[in-house]
Amino acid sequence: MGTRTIIILSDAMLCHEAFIEKGAIFAGRPRENPTRNIFSCNKFTVNSAVYGLEWRSLRRNLVQNMLSSSRIKEFHSIRSQAMDKLIDRLRAEAKANGGVVSVLKNARFAVFCILLRMCFGIEMDEETIEKMDLITKNVLITLDPRIDDFLPILRPFFGKQRKRALQVRKQQLENITPFIQQRRVALRNPGSNNSAMRFSYLDTLFDLKVEGRNSAPSNSELVSLCSEFINGGTDTTATVLEWGIAQLIHNPNIQSKLFDEIKSTVGDRTVEEKDVENMKYLQAIVKEVLRKHPPTYFLLTHAATEATTLGGFNIPIGANLEVFLPGISEDPKIWSNPEKFDPDRFYIGKEDADITGVTMVKMIPFGAGRRICPGLTMATVHIHLMLARMVQEFEWTAYPPNSDIDFSGKFEFTVVMSNTLKSRIKPRGDTR
């Protein structure tokens, strides 16, 4: 495609060979459009960094200090508060709209609030959150693929787009840098009122020692790293929840069975994170949603760091690998009735899949190998808890009533439903 050699994989065995057996060779990233480099600070983020010392330092810091199982558990109170806010927002919206709510918008807001608190360590008012959310969306829109990604010769014709990107980056820096400065001052003055702010991702970045360089990250680099942390987990998680609720509406028997499991597990009290471990049907539903509706059609592009072979074919250095996920997760050679949404395939043990792809690739919604999404554990915690709370509190039905769900998708950074899901909700126990 243009100046790029692109290889599209849709075969499970080839993906395992590329990302597990030859993981180091295919752990590179492609050359990026200069517009993207504006936002990544010349590839100074975990996802964009060149495979090597800098990438290892950034990823190790993120995983060890923020995304380990023990660290994730420390933020459980933040998630609990966000879940209560989510339920309150759904109730208020339903009351104002005859019981009808928007699934994606509310799910996205809840996840965004959690990640903001984890990233900056402070609670923001709703106006600030919405402003930050708008900036985030503008960045994602600006980063949409363009034809000059593949034909650099056309870049002179995209001057307006580059100018717009610089404006968006300026807004991003102007809005996020003050939070960075406030945090830096608070940490230097532990006796101040701000000292009560909880631990955050930003705290781990101020004095981060990155192999191969002598200086700590600059403010611009801190903005890029914080934005990556927030962006990476917001739309992907919210998208999975929208598809999940759509499937529960389309399959009311599955929704009823899930509610029964929740009821038998926690009784009348509110679902907590620790309860999820005992909800095998909930886990099966989430796994089936991830199989049937991975957040994106394609993984982030990989690139060969050296000349090699794949499936017996010669692969030149720098060749880009694109993985078409539905080609694997709906492959009839490795799944029975792959077109059917069937949590029982996991619940009663008819089939199973390691979503990390280490033992065998059957579904890899978070990627596989050395550049697997580091937020996998956190994302699954959020999805399980949010879905459980939403089903515990409300019965979800189609809107308009008795209408069919349109399961076609469209690409908007993630793969969202072509028609944004609206649902009529009824509080559990409400007999009206």
C-alpha positions, 0 to 999 in steps of 0.5 A: 500500500503506497510505500509500505509493505503490508501483510494482513494476517487472519490465521491463528497459527500464523499469528502464534508464529509471529507474536509468540514464537518470533515475538522479538522480531515482530515487536517493532512499530511502523514509521509514523506520519509526522502528525502522529509524532506530534502527539506521541512526542516522537514515539515517547509512549508505550504503544508507539515507542521503538522496540528497545531500551526506551520501550522497556523502561516505559512499559515496565514502569506502567505495568509494575507501578499501575497495572499489576494485580496488587496495584489495581486492587488499591484503586477499588474505591475509585471504581466503586464510586464511579459505579455508583455515579454511573447508576445514578446517571442512568437513573436520572437519564431514564427518569428524564427520557421515559426510561430510555438511556444511551449505553455508550455515552454513560459507560464511556463517562464512567471509565473516563472518570476512573482513569482520570483519577488513576492518572492524576490522583485528584477528583475533578468536577464534572465540567473539568471532566467534560472538558478533558473528554472533549480534548481526548476526543479531538486528539483521537479524531486527529489521529485517524488514518490518512492516505499520506500515511501510506504515500508520504509524497502527498503530505504537502497537500495535507498542510491544513490537517497538520496545522489543525493537529498542532492546534489540538496539541496546543489545546492538549498541552494547555489543559493538561500541563497545569494538572502536572504542575499542581501535582509536582508542587503537591509532591514537593510540599507534603504538608500542604492541603494537596498532600491528601491526593492519592497515588497516581500514574503521574507520580511514577513519571516525574523522576522516571529513569529511562534507559538510554537517556539522561533526563527525566520526561519533559512536560510535553512527554508527560502529557503524551504518557498521561493521554496514552493512559487515559485514551487506551482504556476509555473507548475500548472498554466502553465499546465492549460494554455497548456490544455486551448490553446489546447482546443481553437485550437481544438474548433476554434468556442470557440476561436473566441467567446472568441476573440469577447468578448475581442474585445467588452470589451476592443476595441483596447487597451491591456487587463488589469486585471480589464477587466477580471471581465467583461469577463464572457465567459473567466471565463467560459472557465477557469472554464471548463478547470479546470474541464476537466483538473485539474493540477493534477490527485490527490490532495496532500495526507491528513491524519486522525488526529484521528480515525473517520468514513467516509461514514459509514466506520471506518477510523483509525488514520493516514490513508491516503486520496487520491482524484482522481479528474477526478472521480468527475469532470467527474462524469455523475451523477453530470455533463451533457455530462462530456466528452465534453469541453463545457464552455456554461455549465457555461456561460449560467448557465446550470450548476455551481460549487463552485471550493472551494467545500464549498457549494457542491463538484463538482470540486475541482482542488485546493483542499477543506477545511482547506488545500485548496491551498492558492494560488487559487486566485492568480492562477486564476488571472494569468490564466485569464490574460494570456489566454486573452492576448494570444488570444487577440494577436494571433490566435492559430491553430494546428501544423502540420496544420489540425492535431488532438490534442492528449489529453492524459496526463502524470504525470510530477509533474503536468499532462501535455500533452503527446505530448508537445503542439506546435501551429502555431500562427498568429498575429491578424490583419495579413491577410497573 
